[in-house]
Amino acid sequence: MTRAVIAGSGSEIPPTRVSNAMLARVMDTSDEWIRERSGVEARHYVERGTGTSDLGVVAARRAIDHAGITPADIDLVVFATMTPDHFFPGAGALLQAKLGLREVPCFDIRQQCVGFLYGLQLADAQIRAGLARTVLLVGAEIHTGFMPWTATNWEYMLGRGDVPPTPEEFAWNTRFRHLTVLFGDAGAAVVVRATEEPRRGVVDSLLHTSGAEYDKLYVPGTGFKHRPYTDPEQFKRGDHIPVMDGRAVFKMATTSMIAASQEVLTRNEVRIDELSLVLMHQANKRINEYCQKALGIPDSKVLHNIERYGNTTAATIPLLWDEAARAGRVTAGDLVLLVAFGAGMNWGATLVRV
Protein backbone atom coordinates (compact mmCIF):
# COMPACT_ATOMS: atom_id res chain seq x y z
CA MET A 1 0.00 0.00 0.00
CA THR A 2 1.29 3.46 -0.91
CA ARG A 3 1.82 5.73 2.08
CA ALA A 4 3.20 9.21 2.69
CA VAL A 5 6.58 9.52 4.38
CA ILE A 6 8.34 12.69 5.50
CA ALA A 7 11.50 12.64 3.39
CA GLY A 8 13.09 15.98 4.33
CA SER A 9 12.56 19.15 6.31
CA GLY A 10 13.77 22.73 6.52
CA SER A 11 13.10 25.89 8.49
CA GLU A 12 13.80 29.61 8.54
CA ILE A 13 14.06 31.79 11.65
CA PRO A 14 14.23 35.57 11.12
CA PRO A 15 17.49 37.11 12.37
CA THR A 16 16.00 39.69 14.78
CA ARG A 17 15.75 38.13 18.23
CA VAL A 18 13.42 39.94 20.64
CA SER A 19 13.73 39.21 24.36
CA ASN A 20 11.04 39.66 26.97
CA ALA A 21 12.98 42.61 28.37
CA MET A 22 12.79 44.33 24.97
CA LEU A 23 8.99 43.99 24.94
CA ALA A 24 8.89 45.56 28.40
CA ARG A 25 10.14 48.79 26.81
CA VAL A 26 6.77 49.38 25.14
CA MET A 27 4.24 47.75 27.49
CA ASP A 28 3.71 46.87 31.13
CA THR A 29 5.26 43.42 31.26
CA SER A 30 8.40 41.68 32.46
CA ASP A 31 10.54 38.66 31.75
CA GLU A 32 9.21 36.96 34.89
CA TRP A 33 5.55 37.66 33.99
CA ILE A 34 5.91 36.21 30.49
CA ARG A 35 7.96 33.16 31.46
CA GLU A 36 5.64 32.23 34.31
CA ARG A 37 2.52 32.28 32.14
CA SER A 38 3.81 30.86 28.88
CA GLY A 39 7.40 29.65 29.07
CA VAL A 40 8.42 32.10 26.33
CA GLU A 41 11.83 33.72 26.78
CA ALA A 42 12.35 35.21 23.31
CA ARG A 43 10.94 35.25 19.81
CA HIS A 44 12.14 36.33 16.35
CA TYR A 45 10.63 39.02 14.13
CA VAL A 46 11.01 39.67 10.42
CA GLU A 47 12.05 43.04 9.07
CA ARG A 48 9.34 45.23 7.59
CA GLY A 49 8.39 44.17 4.06
CA THR A 50 9.05 40.45 4.52
CA GLY A 51 6.09 38.22 3.70
CA THR A 52 5.03 34.85 5.02
CA SER A 53 5.69 33.36 1.59
CA ASP A 54 9.31 34.59 1.83
CA LEU A 55 9.89 32.57 5.00
CA GLY A 56 8.14 29.62 3.39
CA VAL A 57 10.38 29.77 0.32
CA VAL A 58 13.62 29.63 2.33
CA ALA A 59 12.31 26.79 4.50
CA ALA A 60 11.07 24.94 1.41
CA ARG A 61 14.43 25.16 -0.36
CA ARG A 62 16.11 23.65 2.68
CA ALA A 63 13.52 20.88 2.87
CA ILE A 64 13.97 20.10 -0.83
CA ASP A 65 17.74 19.89 -0.39
CA HIS A 66 17.35 17.77 2.74
CA ALA A 67 15.09 15.35 0.88
CA GLY A 68 17.60 15.03 -1.95
CA ILE A 69 15.15 16.06 -4.66
CA THR A 70 14.77 19.00 -7.04
CA PRO A 71 11.91 21.51 -7.35
CA ALA A 72 10.90 19.76 -10.57
CA ASP A 73 9.96 16.67 -8.54
CA ILE A 74 7.22 18.47 -6.62
CA ASP A 75 3.71 17.87 -7.94
CA LEU A 76 1.62 19.43 -5.16
CA VAL A 77 1.97 22.31 -2.67
CA VAL A 78 0.08 22.64 0.61
CA PHE A 79 0.60 25.92 2.47
CA ALA A 80 -0.75 26.30 6.01
CA THR A 81 -0.88 29.84 7.42
CA MET A 82 -3.27 32.30 9.03
CA THR A 83 -1.04 35.26 8.10
CA PRO A 84 -0.82 35.28 4.27
CA ASP A 85 0.97 38.03 2.38
CA HIS A 86 -2.36 39.24 0.97
CA PHE A 87 -6.02 38.80 1.80
CA PHE A 88 -6.03 36.88 -1.47
CA PRO A 89 -4.55 35.03 -3.24
CA GLY A 90 -3.20 32.53 -0.75
CA ALA A 91 0.50 32.14 -0.04
CA GLY A 92 0.75 28.84 -1.91
CA ALA A 93 0.65 30.41 -5.37
CA LEU A 94 3.25 32.99 -4.37
CA LEU A 95 5.55 30.29 -3.06
CA GLN A 96 5.05 28.23 -6.23
CA ALA A 97 6.17 31.16 -8.38
CA LYS A 98 9.11 32.17 -6.17
CA LEU A 99 10.42 28.61 -6.12
CA GLY A 100 10.04 28.30 -9.87
CA LEU A 101 7.88 25.20 -9.59
CA ARG A 102 5.86 23.74 -12.41
CA GLU A 103 2.20 24.80 -12.60
CA VAL A 104 1.28 22.31 -9.90
CA PRO A 105 -1.87 22.65 -7.79
CA CYS A 106 -1.52 24.64 -4.56
CA PHE A 107 -3.76 24.24 -1.54
CA ASP A 108 -4.00 27.03 1.05
CA ILE A 109 -5.46 25.93 4.35
CA ARG A 110 -6.57 27.93 7.40
CA GLN A 111 -6.61 25.74 10.47
CA GLN A 112 -4.30 28.06 12.39
CA CYS A 113 -2.21 26.20 14.99
CA VAL A 114 -3.39 22.82 13.68
CA GLY A 115 -2.68 23.75 10.07
CA PHE A 116 0.32 21.47 9.73
CA LEU A 117 -1.60 18.39 10.92
CA TYR A 118 -4.47 19.16 8.55
CA GLY A 119 -1.95 19.70 5.76
CA LEU A 120 -0.18 16.43 6.52
CA GLN A 121 -3.44 14.48 6.36
CA LEU A 122 -4.26 16.19 3.05
CA ALA A 123 -0.83 15.32 1.62
CA ASP A 124 -1.19 11.73 2.83
CA ALA A 125 -4.66 11.42 1.27
CA GLN A 126 -3.47 12.81 -2.07
CA ILE A 127 -0.57 10.35 -2.13
CA ARG A 128 -2.69 7.36 -1.11
CA ALA A 129 -5.20 8.26 -3.83
CA GLY A 130 -2.45 8.36 -6.43
CA LEU A 131 -3.01 12.05 -7.19
CA ALA A 132 0.51 13.09 -6.11
CA ARG A 133 3.88 11.49 -5.48
CA THR A 134 5.88 14.35 -3.95
CA VAL A 135 4.21 17.04 -1.84
CA LEU A 136 5.73 20.21 -0.43
CA LEU A 137 3.99 21.00 2.87
CA VAL A 138 4.74 24.42 4.36
CA GLY A 139 3.73 26.01 7.67
CA ALA A 140 4.75 29.65 8.07
CA GLU A 141 3.59 32.73 9.93
CA ILE A 142 4.40 36.41 10.35
CA HIS A 143 2.56 37.49 13.48
CA THR A 144 4.21 40.90 13.69
CA GLY A 145 1.43 42.30 11.51
CA PHE A 146 -0.85 41.86 14.54
CA MET A 147 1.37 43.94 16.81
CA PRO A 148 -0.41 47.21 17.73
CA TRP A 149 2.72 49.33 18.14
CA THR A 150 3.48 52.53 16.25
CA ALA A 151 6.54 52.74 14.01
CA THR A 152 8.27 54.81 16.70
CA ASN A 153 7.39 52.20 19.35
CA TRP A 154 8.86 49.51 17.11
CA GLU A 155 12.16 51.36 16.80
CA TYR A 156 12.32 51.97 20.56
CA MET A 157 11.51 48.33 21.36
CA LEU A 158 14.23 47.12 19.00
CA GLY A 159 16.77 49.55 20.45
CA ARG A 160 17.00 51.51 17.20
CA GLY A 161 15.31 54.66 18.45
CA ASP A 162 15.34 56.80 21.57
CA VAL A 163 11.72 58.02 21.70
CA PRO A 164 9.74 56.03 24.30
CA PRO A 165 5.99 55.43 24.02
CA THR A 166 3.68 58.12 25.28
CA PRO A 167 1.56 57.17 28.32
CA GLU A 168 -1.39 56.63 25.97
CA GLU A 169 0.63 54.40 23.65
CA PHE A 170 2.03 52.44 26.58
CA ALA A 171 -1.50 51.81 27.90
CA TRP A 172 -2.72 50.78 24.42
CA ASN A 173 0.17 48.34 23.99
CA THR A 174 -0.40 46.90 27.46
CA ARG A 175 -4.05 46.18 26.63
CA PHE A 176 -2.89 43.46 24.21
CA ARG A 177 0.13 42.13 26.10
CA HIS A 178 -1.47 38.76 26.94
CA LEU A 179 -1.38 38.01 23.21
CA THR A 180 1.53 39.93 21.73
CA VAL A 181 4.13 38.46 24.08
CA LEU A 182 3.31 34.93 22.90
CA PHE A 183 3.96 35.06 19.17
CA GLY A 184 6.96 34.97 16.88
CA ASP A 185 7.66 34.70 13.16
CA ALA A 186 9.01 31.56 11.48
CA GLY A 187 8.70 29.27 8.50
CA ALA A 188 9.11 25.50 8.24
CA ALA A 189 8.50 22.90 5.56
CA VAL A 190 8.60 19.19 4.90
CA VAL A 191 8.75 17.13 1.73
CA VAL A 192 6.23 14.29 1.83
CA ARG A 193 6.85 11.48 -0.66
CA ALA A 194 5.08 8.31 -1.69
CA THR A 195 6.59 5.07 -0.47
CA GLU A 196 5.68 1.43 -0.73
CA GLU A 197 7.94 0.47 2.15
CA PRO A 198 6.00 -1.33 4.88
CA ARG A 199 5.66 0.26 8.34
CA ARG A 200 6.77 3.70 7.16
CA GLY A 201 4.93 6.98 6.77
CA VAL A 202 1.75 8.48 8.19
CA VAL A 203 0.14 5.74 10.27
CA ASP A 204 -3.05 7.53 11.29
CA SER A 205 -4.56 11.02 11.58
CA LEU A 206 -7.29 12.15 13.93
CA LEU A 207 -8.69 15.65 13.31
CA HIS A 208 -11.58 17.55 14.94
CA THR A 209 -13.28 20.94 14.71
CA SER A 210 -15.78 22.67 16.99
CA GLY A 211 -16.90 25.91 15.38
CA ALA A 212 -19.35 26.59 18.20
CA GLU A 213 -16.44 27.79 20.32
CA TYR A 214 -14.77 29.99 17.68
CA ASP A 215 -15.24 33.23 19.64
CA LYS A 216 -12.90 32.06 22.41
CA LEU A 217 -10.00 32.87 20.07
CA TYR A 218 -10.57 34.91 16.91
CA VAL A 219 -10.12 38.27 15.16
CA PRO A 220 -13.41 40.22 15.48
CA GLY A 221 -12.71 42.76 12.72
CA THR A 222 -11.30 43.02 9.19
CA GLY A 223 -13.66 40.38 7.80
CA PHE A 224 -16.40 40.36 5.20
CA LYS A 225 -19.09 40.32 7.84
CA HIS A 226 -18.28 44.05 7.92
CA ARG A 227 -18.99 46.57 5.18
CA PRO A 228 -16.39 47.61 4.24
CA TYR A 229 -14.34 44.71 5.55
CA THR A 230 -11.90 47.13 7.16
CA ASP A 231 -12.18 50.78 8.21
CA PRO A 232 -10.50 53.26 10.60
CA GLU A 233 -13.08 52.70 13.34
CA GLN A 234 -12.21 49.01 13.56
CA PHE A 235 -8.56 49.93 14.00
CA LYS A 236 -9.39 52.50 16.67
CA ARG A 237 -11.22 49.79 18.63
CA GLY A 238 -8.43 47.25 18.09
CA ASP A 239 -10.76 44.87 16.26
CA HIS A 240 -7.93 43.83 13.90
CA ILE A 241 -6.07 42.20 16.78
CA PRO A 242 -7.01 38.71 18.06
CA VAL A 243 -9.06 38.33 21.22
CA MET A 244 -8.66 35.31 23.46
CA ASP A 245 -10.39 33.87 26.49
CA GLY A 246 -7.21 32.45 28.00
CA ARG A 247 -8.81 30.25 30.64
CA ALA A 248 -11.29 28.73 28.21
CA VAL A 249 -8.59 28.07 25.63
CA PHE A 250 -6.31 26.47 28.22
CA LYS A 251 -9.10 24.13 29.35
CA MET A 252 -10.18 23.22 25.82
CA ALA A 253 -6.60 22.73 24.63
CA THR A 254 -5.58 20.40 27.44
CA THR A 255 -8.80 18.38 27.33
CA SER A 256 -8.78 18.03 23.53
CA MET A 257 -5.08 17.28 23.09
CA ILE A 258 -5.14 14.60 25.79
CA ALA A 259 -8.28 12.96 24.38
CA ALA A 260 -7.02 13.04 20.78
CA SER A 261 -3.67 11.55 21.78
CA GLN A 262 -5.30 8.77 23.76
CA GLU A 263 -7.74 7.97 20.94
CA VAL A 264 -5.17 7.77 18.15
CA LEU A 265 -2.86 5.65 20.32
CA THR A 266 -5.65 3.32 21.40
CA ARG A 267 -7.06 2.66 17.96
CA ASN A 268 -3.58 1.84 16.66
CA GLU A 269 -2.68 -0.24 19.74
CA VAL A 270 0.35 1.91 20.51
CA ARG A 271 1.68 2.36 24.04
CA ILE A 272 3.43 5.50 25.28
CA ASP A 273 6.67 3.56 25.73
CA GLU A 274 6.60 2.64 22.02
CA LEU A 275 6.80 6.31 21.00
CA SER A 276 10.21 7.76 20.24
CA LEU A 277 9.10 11.39 20.37
CA VAL A 278 6.03 13.51 21.06
CA LEU A 279 5.92 16.86 19.26
CA MET A 280 3.22 19.18 20.63
CA HIS A 281 2.15 22.49 19.18
CA GLN A 282 4.12 25.24 20.93
CA ALA A 283 1.37 27.63 22.07
CA ASN A 284 2.04 27.61 25.79
CA LYS A 285 4.51 25.48 27.68
CA ARG A 286 2.11 25.16 30.62
CA ILE A 287 -0.49 23.53 28.33
CA ASN A 288 2.05 21.02 27.06
CA GLU A 289 3.37 20.23 30.53
CA TYR A 290 -0.18 19.54 31.70
CA CYS A 291 -0.84 17.22 28.74
CA GLN A 292 2.50 15.45 29.15
CA LYS A 293 1.81 14.71 32.80
CA ALA A 294 -1.73 13.49 32.12
CA LEU A 295 -0.52 11.17 29.35
CA GLY A 296 2.44 9.89 31.36
CA ILE A 297 5.07 10.87 28.79
CA PRO A 298 8.66 11.04 30.11
CA ASP A 299 10.63 14.27 29.62
CA SER A 300 13.10 12.48 27.35
CA LYS A 301 10.39 12.01 24.70
CA VAL A 302 9.02 15.57 24.62
CA LEU A 303 10.73 18.42 22.76
CA HIS A 304 10.07 22.14 23.33
CA ASN A 305 11.29 25.24 21.54
CA ILE A 306 8.67 27.77 22.63
CA GLU A 307 11.20 29.37 24.96
CA ARG A 308 13.30 30.38 21.93
CA TYR A 309 10.67 31.15 19.29
CA GLY A 310 7.31 31.70 20.97
CA ASN A 311 4.17 30.47 19.27
CA THR A 312 4.75 30.33 15.51
CA THR A 313 1.30 28.80 14.85
CA ALA A 314 1.38 26.58 11.71
CA ALA A 315 5.19 26.51 11.81
CA THR A 316 5.65 25.06 15.31
CA ILE A 317 5.39 21.33 14.60
CA PRO A 318 7.41 21.27 11.36
CA LEU A 319 9.99 23.50 13.07
CA LEU A 320 10.25 21.00 15.93
CA TRP A 321 10.48 18.16 13.41
CA ASP A 322 13.27 19.88 11.49
CA GLU A 323 15.28 20.57 14.64
CA ALA A 324 14.81 16.99 15.81
CA ALA A 325 15.76 15.54 12.42
CA ARG A 326 18.93 17.61 12.12
CA ALA A 327 19.92 16.77 15.70
CA GLY A 328 19.56 13.04 15.03
CA ARG A 329 16.50 12.71 17.26
CA VAL A 330 14.32 11.46 14.38
CA THR A 331 15.74 8.31 12.81
CA ALA A 332 14.46 5.46 10.66
CA GLY A 333 11.88 3.32 12.40
CA ASP A 334 10.96 5.90 15.05
CA LEU A 335 7.29 6.32 15.91
CA VAL A 336 6.39 9.97 16.50
CA LEU A 337 3.18 11.46 17.87
CA LEU A 338 2.21 14.94 16.66
CA VAL A 339 -0.55 16.77 18.55
CA ALA A 340 -1.99 20.28 18.35
CA PHE A 341 -4.89 22.56 19.28
CA GLY A 342 -5.78 25.92 17.82
CA ALA A 343 -8.35 28.53 16.89
CA GLY A 344 -11.44 27.39 15.11
CA MET A 345 -11.54 25.47 17.37
CA ASN A 346 -9.42 22.78 15.69
CA TRP A 347 -7.36 19.99 17.19
CA GLY A 348 -5.83 16.68 16.26
CA ALA A 349 -3.21 13.99 16.69
CA THR A 350 -1.16 12.20 14.05
CA LEU A 351 1.08 9.13 14.25
CA VAL A 352 4.08 9.05 11.91
CA ARG A 353 6.57 6.22 11.39
CA VAL A 354 9.89 7.61 10.17
C-alpha positions, 0 to 999 in steps of 0.5 A: 500500500502506498503511504506518505513519508516525510523525506526531508525538512527545513526551516527559517528563523528571522534574524531579529531576536526579541527578548522579553525585556525588549517587549517591556520597553513598550508595554507593562510586562516583564521577563518573569511575567511572560515566562511564568505564564507561557514559558516564552523567553524570546521570539524572532521578528522579520524586518518590515516588508518580509512576507510569510511566503518569503519565510516559506520559500527559504524553509522549502528550499532547505527541505527540498535539499534535505530530501535530496530532490529537485523543485521539478519533482514536486507535484503538489503544494500545501501551504498552512498559514493564518497570516498570508501576504495578501487577503487573497490570493493565498500564499501557496501560489506565491511560493510556487512562483518564487520557487520556480515550480511547475504549474502544480496545484496549490492548496491554502489551508486555514486551520491556524495552529493545527494547520500542519496536521491538517496539511499532513493528512491532506498530503497523505490522502493525495498520495494514497489516492495516487493524485501526487507522489511528492508534496511540499507542505509548508507552515509559516507565519508572520505574526508581527502584523498583529502587533499594535505598536506605532513605528516609533514604538517599534524602533524603541523596542528594537533599540533603534530609536530613543523616543519612548511610548507616550503614556497613551501608547504604553496603555494601548500596547499593554491592553494586548500584552497577553497576546503579543508576548506569545507570538513569533515569526518563522517558517518550516517545511517538509517534503512528503513522498510516496513510499511502498515500504511497509511500516513507514509513513503516516500511520493515522490522523485524527482531526476535529473541529468545533466551530461553536467555540470559535469566539474564544479565540478569533479576530473580530474585525477586518472580515467580510461580515463588515462593510467595508471589511476594514475601516478606521473605526475598527482599527481604533477599537483594536478589532484587527487584533485577536481576542482570546479567552485564555482560561477557556482556551487552556481548558479546551486545549488540554482536554482536547489534546489529551483525548485526541492523543489517547484515541489515536494511540488506542485505535492503533494499539500503541503504548506510550513507551513505544513512542520515540518522540512527542511533538506538541504544538508550541502555544504555551509550555504550561499547556504542554506540561499539563498534557504530558503529565496526564498522558504519562510521557517522560521528559526524554520524549518531549521536545520544546522550543517555545522558549526560543521562538514563541508560538509560531502557529502553523510553523511550530510542529514542522519547526520542531520536526526539522530541529529533531531531524537535524539533531539526530533525534528522528531516525528510521523506524521511530514512531512519532506522535504529533498533537496540536490545538488551535483557533477554530476550534481545531485539534488533532493527533497524528502518528508518523513512522519515520 
